[in-house]
Amino acid sequence: MSNPSKMKVYQEVLNKIRHFIQERELEDGDRIPSERELSEQLNASRASVREALRAIELLGLIETRHGEGTFLRTYKPFHSVELLSTFVLTEAQTKNELNEVQFMLEKLCLQELKRLNVRGIEELKSLDDASEQIHNELFILLFNQLGNQLLLKIWHLVASFQQLTEQEQLDTSDLQSIIDQIKRQEYDQAIDTHSRLYT
């Protein structure tokens, strides 16, 4: 069982490193201080700093170059998805819950588009030819219409996990129907068709 006090110190060090990066406006490719330097600047033990840096590196946020130091790297969601999937996607119930969450997020998106009475989504024209990625392309486009980037990121994370479960591909003919219905602003029909994708 983990020690709560140790966990608190670890979280504090993670927060201090995050603030350190933000305050200095460090970007992709910038070098961050060594363990010793961070330990002194953050007033934390080297062991705690080392543990925090290891966690950040596992998430793909930094990289260590032998003989050069540690550098920031651009966050790529698939790094954390691949890492977490090793632990998360082992239970059948978890896979079913992911499926359910993705369905609910997409249904919410369609309901919000209806409520906002969104019209004439020009970019839908580029989705006329059904592709293997049409599902993701469609909902990235639709979530962007809502202007809520956090909702888009949550959906994208769930959808990425879903792809790793190797479940059956959704019916592209139904997806094409949804696209056509949205073009005609038939949101109730689009919501009904979307429900068939997950039954």
N, C-alpha and C positions, 0 to 999 in steps of 0.2 A: 504494500500500500504506500502511496506517495506521501511525503511529508509536506503538510500544508505550508509551513513556514519556508521550506526550501522552494516550494512552488511560487510563493509570493515574491521571494528574492529574484527568482528567475524571470518572472513577469515584469518586475520593476526594471531589471537590466534590459529586457527586450524593449520596454517603453523608452528607456533612456537612449538606447541606440537609435530608435526610430526618431526621437526628438533631435538627436545629434545630427542625423542625416537631413532632416527637414530644415533645421536652423541654418545649416551651412549650404543648403540648396544643392546638395550633391546629386549628380546625375549618372546615367548609365556610363560605365567606363571610368568613373572617378575612383581613386584609391581611398580606402578608409583606413584609419589608424590601426596599428597592430594591437594584439591582445593587451600587451603591457601599457601602451599609450591609452587605450580605451579604459583600462582598469583604473589608471590614474585620473583621467579626465572625468570619468563617470563615478568615481569613488566607489568602485565595486571590486569584488575579488576576481582574480584572473580566472578562477575555475568557473564562476558564474558567467563571465564574459565569454569564455570558451564555449560553454554549453549553449548560450544564446546564439553565438555566431554559427555554431554547428546546425542549429535548428533553422536559421535563416538561409544557410547554404543548402540544406535539404529542400527547401521550398524554391530554390533556384534564384534567390534574390541577390546573392553574392557569389563570387567565384574566387578561389585561391590559386594564384599562379606561383609555382615553385620559384623561389629566389626573387620574386618581384613584390609580393604582398597580396592583399585582399581587395577586390574591386566590386563595385556595384554592377549589376546587370539588369537589363530590362525584364520586368516581370512577365512571364508567359504562363497563363492559367493552366496549360496542360501539364506543367511540371508538378504543381500541387495536386492536380487531378490524378495523375499517374501514381504519385506517392500515396495519397489517401485511399485510392481505390484498392490497394493491396490489403488494407485493413477493413475498409467499409463494405466492399462488394462481395463479402463471403457468405452472407446470409440471404436466403431466398426472400425473406420478409423485407429486408432492406431494399432489394431490387424492386419488389412490388411497390414499396413506399415511394421510391424514386419515380417510378412510372406514374403513380398517382399525383405526386407533387408537380411533375412536368405537365400533366394533363390540366391540373387546376390553374397553374400559372398561365398556360396558353388560353384556357377558357376565360380567365380574368382579362387577358389582353384583348380578346375578341369582344367581350362585354364592354370594356372601356372604350374601344373604338366605336362601338354602337352608341354608347352614351355621349361621346364627344362628337358623334355624327361626322366622322372623318370621311372626306370625299377625295376622289381622284388621286389615288396613290400612284404617281407616275412610274415609280420603280417596279411596280408589279408587271409591267410589260416585259421586263428582262427575265421573268420567271415563267414565261409561256412554255418554254421547252423543259419538260420534266427532267431533272437531273438527279443523281444519287443524293445530292446535298440539298434538294429542294425544300425539305422540311426545315432545316436550320436556316437556310437563306430566307425563307418566308417569314419565320418568326423573329429573326434578327431585324428584318425590315419593319415588321409590325410593331415590335417593342420600341424601335427607334421612333416610330410615329407618336408614341405616347410621351416621349421625351423624358422618361424616367430611367436613367442609366443604372441605378442600383437594381431595379427590377430586371433589367436586361442582363446584368451581370449574374444575378441569382439564377435566372432561367438558364443562362449559358453554362454555368457551372453544373447544374442538374442535368442538362442535355448532354454535356461532355461525359458525365458519369454514366448516363444511359447508354451512350455509344460503346462504352467499355464493357457493358454487360452482354454484348453480342446478341441482343434480342432481335426478333424478326423485324425487317424493314417495314415501315408503314406503307400503306397502299398509295402510290403516287397519283392514281386516278382520283382518289378522294381529295388529295392535296390540291390537285388541279381544279377540282370543283370548288374548293374553298377559295382559291385565288379568283376564279370567275365570279363567285358570289360576292366577294368583297369589292370587286370592280363594279358590280351592280348595286353596291351598298345593301345587299341582302344579308345583313349581319345575323338575323335569327336563323336563317338557313345555314349560314357558315358555321354557327355554333352547333347546330344539329349534326352537320356533316363531320365536324371536328370530333364530336363525341363518338362517332363510329370508328374513328382511328384507334381508339383505346378500348374497344369492346371485343 
